[in-house]
Amino acid sequence: MKMHKKVTNSESDLTIRPWQETDRPFLRTLYLHARREAWPWLDASQWRLEDFDAATLGETIWVAEQDGHRVGFASVLENDNFLHNLFIDPQYQGSGAGSALLRKVQEDFTSTGALKCLVKNEPAVAFYQRHGWEIESTGDSPEGEYYLMHWKQKKADSRLP
């Protein structure tokens, strides 16, 4: 398995790599601020830096670096093919980092992938749909109504040897 994935984009170099413990302080801060930006309708007064630790416990974490700066992360429950978190620093949204993280996660899925996305987070819903994710159902969470979305692997042509 390739551990680092170099993605070239017209403006800069983007690397997707496994997280390291030294990433924790930055990712805690990113997680706190990116949620505040993405979910402005929620009361963030009780959110803390340590929320990152609980939200990613036992998960595989991938970090996106652009021009040597950490710009986002994704965390996955591998046994469930479940994308739990994907957050990009608001200053780097639209840079391709989110798409690169999502491709990396999808490459590692062993079957249909799943995620939950808050209905009110319309930019995120549109992002996932652009990348082939489909809304399967809705549910309720403490943060509000969410969509359960699935991504299906493209099957190899059965006519090939």
C-alpha positions in Angstrom: 0.0 0.0 0.0 1.3 3.4 -1.0 1.5 5.6 2.1 2.0 9.0 0.5 0.0 10.1 -2.5 1.3 13.1 -4.4 -1.3 15.0 -6.3 -0.2 17.7 -8.6 -2.6 20.6 -9.1 -2.0 23.6 -11.2 -1.3 25.9 -8.3 0.7 23.8 -5.9 1.7 20.3 -4.8 -0.7 18.4 -2.6 0.2 15.4 -0.6 -2.1 13.0 1.2 -0.3 11.1 4.0 -1.1 9.1 7.2 -1.4 11.3 10.3 1.3 11.5 12.9 1.0 12.4 16.6 2.8 15.7 15.9 -0.3 16.6 13.7 -2.6 16.5 16.8 -2.4 20.2 17.9 -3.0 21.5 14.4 -5.8 19.0 13.6 -7.5 19.8 16.9 -7.5 23.5 16.0 -8.6 22.8 12.4 -11.5 20.6 13.6 -12.8 23.2 16.0 -12.6 26.1 13.5 -13.8 24.2 10.4 -16.9 23.0 12.2 -17.7 26.5 13.4 -17.4 27.7 9.8 -19.3 24.8 8.2 -22.1 24.6 10.8 -22.9 28.2 11.8 -26.5 27.3 12.9 -25.2 25.2 15.8 -24.2 26.5 19.2 -20.4 26.0 19.3 -19.9 27.5 22.8 -19.3 24.0 24.3 -16.9 22.8 21.6 -13.3 22.2 22.7 -10.0 21.4 21.0 -10.1 17.9 22.6 -13.3 17.1 20.6 -11.0 16.0 17.8 -9.5 13.3 20.0 -13.0 11.8 20.8 -14.2 12.2 17.2 -11.3 10.3 15.7 -10.7 7.7 18.3 -9.9 4.3 16.7 -10.1 5.8 13.2 -7.6 5.9 10.4 -6.7 9.5 9.7 -5.3 11.0 6.5 -3.8 14.5 6.3 -3.7 16.8 3.3 -0.6 19.0 2.9 -0.4 21.7 0.3 2.9 23.6 -0.2 4.1 22.1 3.1 1.1 23.3 5.1 -1.5 21.0 6.6 -4.8 22.0 5.1 -7.2 19.2 6.0 -7.9 15.7 7.2 -10.2 12.8 6.8 -10.9 10.1 9.3 -12.4 6.7 8.5 -13.8 3.7 10.4 -12.1 1.2 8.1 -14.0 -1.9 9.1 -17.3 -0.1 8.2 -16.0 1.7 5.1 -17.4 4.8 6.9 -16.1 8.3 6.3 -16.6 9.9 9.6 -14.9 13.3 9.2 -13.6 15.3 6.3 -12.6 18.9 7.1 -10.6 21.4 5.1 -9.2 24.7 6.4 -11.7 27.2 5.1 -8.9 29.2 3.6 -8.0 26.2 1.4 -11.5 25.1 0.4 -11.7 24.8 -3.4 -8.0 24.0 -3.6 -8.6 20.3 -4.5 -7.5 19.1 -1.0 -11.0 17.8 -0.1 -11.3 15.9 -3.4 -7.9 14.4 -3.0 -8.7 13.2 0.5 -12.0 11.8 -0.6 -10.3 9.9 -3.5 -7.8 8.4 -1.0 -10.5 7.3 1.3 -12.6 5.8 -1.6 -9.5 3.9 -2.8 -9.2 2.1 0.5 -12.9 1.1 0.8 -13.4 -2.6 0.4 -17.1 -2.3 -0.5 -19.7 0.4 -0.6 -18.7 3.5 1.4 -21.0 5.4 3.7 -21.1 8.8 5.4 -23.5 11.1 7.2 -23.8 14.7 6.1 -25.9 17.3 7.8 -28.8 18.4 5.5 -28.2 22.1 6.3 -24.5 21.7 5.2 -25.6 22.2 1.6 -22.0 22.9 0.2 -20.8 19.5 1.7 -23.9 17.7 0.3 -23.2 19.1 -3.2 -19.5 18.2 -2.8 -20.2 14.6 -2.1 -22.8 14.3 -4.8 -20.3 15.8 -7.4 -18.0 12.9 -6.4 -20.6 10.2 -7.0 -22.1 9.9 -3.5 -25.9 9.3 -3.4 -28.4 10.1 -0.7 -29.9 6.8 0.6 -32.0 8.0 3.6 -32.3 10.7 6.3 -31.9 10.5 10.0 -31.7 12.8 13.1 -28.7 13.5 15.2 -28.0 16.0 18.0 -26.6 18.3 15.3 -29.8 18.1 13.2 -31.2 16.1 10.3 -28.6 14.3 8.2 -28.4 12.4 5.0 -26.9 8.9 5.0 -24.9 8.8 1.7 -23.4 5.9 -0.1 -20.6 5.6 -2.6 -20.5 2.5 -4.7 -17.3 1.1 -6.2 -17.3 0.8 -9.9 -17.4 -2.8 -10.8 -14.8 -4.2 -13.1 -16.0 -5.3 -16.5 -17.0 -9.0 -16.0 -16.0 -9.8 -19.6 -12.4 -9.1 -18.8 -10.2 -12.1 -17.9 
